[in-house]
Amino acid sequence: MSESNKDPLHGKTLEMILNQLVAYYGWENLAFHIDINCFKKDPSVKSSLKFLRATPWARKKVEDLYISILEN
């Protein structure tokens, strides 16, 4: 099998990941774990996706947090 199949992000869209994190943590706790304004001020999936797609360091934090909840 290819390495990508071992990747926990394989086949997941950023929107799917964000929706799962919001369901798991809620916006307030998500903002506590990842301190970015799009999670703190009038958060929405649409505005957060726009920011995350344009901001690689923030996207990495979201992906890393997602992987951490999968491992627990």
Kinemage of the C-alpha trace (Angstrom):
@kinemage 1
@onewidth
@group {chain A} dominant
@subgroup {mainchain}
@vectorlist {calphas} color= white
{ca met a 1} P 0.000 0.000 0.000
{ca ser a 2} L 1.101 3.556 -0.582
{ca glu a 3} L 2.297 5.847 2.193
{ca ser a 4} L -0.675 8.192 1.703
{ca asn a 5} L -3.030 5.508 3.009
{ca lys a 6} L -1.235 5.696 6.378
{ca asp a 7} L -1.749 9.462 6.504
{ca pro a 8} L -4.655 10.273 8.878
{ca leu a 9} L -5.498 13.263 6.662
{ca his a 10} L -5.743 11.153 3.505
{ca gly a 11} L -9.138 11.648 1.885
{ca lys a 12} L -10.189 14.358 4.348
{ca thr a 13} L -11.029 17.848 3.184
{ca leu a 14} L -10.209 20.877 5.290
{ca glu a 15} L -13.951 21.478 5.627
{ca met a 16} L -14.510 17.953 6.980
{ca ile a 17} L -11.671 18.395 9.477
{ca leu a 18} L -12.943 21.782 10.637
{ca asn a 19} L -16.522 20.530 11.025
{ca gln a 20} L -15.317 17.587 13.118
{ca leu a 21} L -13.216 19.855 15.334
{ca val a 22} L -16.133 22.235 15.861
{ca ala a 23} L -18.406 19.296 16.716
{ca tyr a 24} L -15.812 17.934 19.134
{ca tyr a 25} L -14.678 21.157 20.829
{ca gly a 26} L -17.166 23.882 19.938
{ca trp a 27} L -15.921 27.255 18.705
{ca glu a 28} L -14.927 28.560 22.141
{ca asn a 29} L -12.748 25.570 23.035
{ca leu a 30} L -11.350 25.425 19.526
{ca ala a 31} L -10.271 29.070 19.909
{ca phe a 32} L -8.643 28.131 23.224
{ca his a 33} L -6.594 25.370 21.551
{ca ile a 34} L -5.790 27.396 18.420
{ca asp a 35} L -5.636 31.115 19.160
{ca ile a 36} L -6.766 32.663 15.878
{ca asn a 37} L -9.371 35.384 15.449
{ca cys a 38} L -11.525 33.503 12.956
{ca phe a 39} L -12.361 31.062 15.776
{ca lys a 40} L -12.949 33.809 18.363
{ca lys a 41} L -14.852 36.620 16.654
{ca asp a 42} L -18.140 35.691 14.989
{ca pro a 43} L -16.855 32.263 13.889
{ca ser a 44} L -18.256 30.414 10.906
{ca val a 45} L -17.033 27.491 8.859
{ca lys a 46} L -17.026 29.598 5.681
{ca ser a 47} L -14.896 32.442 7.066
{ca ser a 48} L -12.577 30.031 8.864
{ca leu a 49} L -12.000 27.981 5.714
{ca lys a 50} L -11.140 31.124 3.772
{ca phe a 51} L -8.543 32.091 6.382
{ca leu a 52} L -7.122 28.587 6.801
{ca arg a 53} L -6.723 28.048 3.066
{ca ala a 54} L -4.731 31.277 2.823
{ca thr a 55} L -2.661 30.734 5.982
{ca pro a 56} L -0.468 27.613 5.972
{ca trp a 57} L 0.701 27.858 9.608
{ca ala a 58} L -2.892 28.056 10.864
{ca arg a 59} L -3.993 25.177 8.637
{ca lys a 60} L -1.118 23.086 10.039
{ca lys a 61} L -2.293 23.777 13.599
{ca val a 62} L -5.831 22.688 12.692
{ca glu a 63} L -4.563 19.522 11.020
{ca asp a 64} L -2.274 18.726 13.967
{ca leu a 65} L -5.118 19.184 16.467
{ca tyr a 66} L -7.323 16.922 14.350
{ca ile a 67} L -4.632 14.224 14.277
{ca ser a 68} L -4.235 14.501 18.060
{ca ile a 69} L -7.936 13.783 18.674
{ca leu a 70} L -7.769 10.808 16.312
{ca glu a 71} L -4.864 9.373 18.316
{ca asn a 72} L -6.673 9.713 21.669
